[in-house]
Amino acid sequence: MTVFQRFAAANRPHRTLRNFVVHPKDKVNDEEKTELIYHVPCKNYCSSYIGETGRKKSAITDHAVDENYNYVIDWDKAKVVDREAQRQTRWIKEALWTRKTPMCMNRDAGSYQLSHT
């Protein structure tokens, strides 16, 4: 009798009933998340908007409804660029993204004023 004949190998199934039934967390779509910094481009111009969730009034609404400009917001290309739970840190990140985004349509640098040095 060899060493291999003494031990019976039991295979464990890769997919179990528990794997099919139990899903501890459902996937949340980006548009349903909070504490985000996002980038929304404009279809007609090379400009884009950087914002953070939770703001009641933003420059993107001003541009979208302004009759003097032909802005069409490209919602299909909107994307989340960062996520931050801490409000102050999120404001700093939004200001950094606003500063490094060329042709940004934001009316200001965000809730946090970065130094120009």
N, C-alpha and C positions, 0 to 999 in steps of 0.2 A: 504494500500500500504506500503510495507516494504522499508527499505533504499536501498536494492539491486535492487528493481524494478525501482527506479527513475533514476539510472545511467546505461547507456549502455556502456558496455566495448567494446572497439575496439582493436582487435588484430593486432599487427604490424608484417608483415612477417619477418622472420629471414633472409632469403636470398632474396635480392631484385635484380632488373635488374642492379642497380649500382654496387652491389657486384660482379656480373658476368662479367661486362664489364670493369670497372675501376680497373686497377692495377697500382698504382702510381710508384712502383719500381719492376722491374723484379729481380728475384733471380740470383745472380752472383755466378758461381761455384768457388771453392777455387783456381783452377788453373788459373783463370782469374783475381784474386784479386791482389792488390799491397800492399806494406808496410807490408809484412808478414815475419815471422820467421818460417822455416819449418824443418822437420825431415825426412830424407830419409835413410832407412836401406839398407844394402847390403845383398843379398841372400846367398852368399857363406860363409861369415864370420859374426862374432858377432858385427861387426863395423857398424857405421852409420854416417851420415853427417848432420850437423846443418848449415843452411844457411839463408840468407835473400834475398828477392827479390831486384833486381836492380843491383846486382853485375855482372860484365861482365865476369870475369874468376874466377873459384872456384876450390877447391880441388876435388870436385866430378867429374869434367870433366877430371882432371888428372888421377884419379883412374880408370875411365871408359875406358880410351883409353890406359892405361899403359899395355904393353904386358908382363911385368914381373909378374904381378899379375892376378889372375883369378877373378876379381871383376865383379859381375853382380848386377847392381843397381835394387832394388826391388821397381819400380815405383808404383806398386799397393798398397804398404803399406806406401807410402809417405803421410805425414799429416802436416797440419798447426798446430803449437804449440802455436803461439802467433801472435798478430797484434799490430802494433804501428805506428802511423802517423809521430811522431817526429823522424827524422833520428838518432840523437845522442842517444836518449832513446832506439831506436830499436837496435843500435849497442851494447849498454850495455846489453839488454835482450838477444841478440844473444850470447854475450860472456858468460853470465850466463848459458844459455842452453848448450853451448859448454863445459863449465867447469863441469856441472853436468851430462853430458852424458858419460857413460863408453864406452871405446873403440871407441872414436870419430876419424874419419878418416880426420878431418880437418887438414890442414897443419899448422895452427896457431890458436890463440884464437879469431880471428875475427878482426873487424875494431877498437874495443875498447880494450885496454889492462887493464885487471883487476889486482888489486894488489893481491899478494899471501897471504897477511895477513888477 
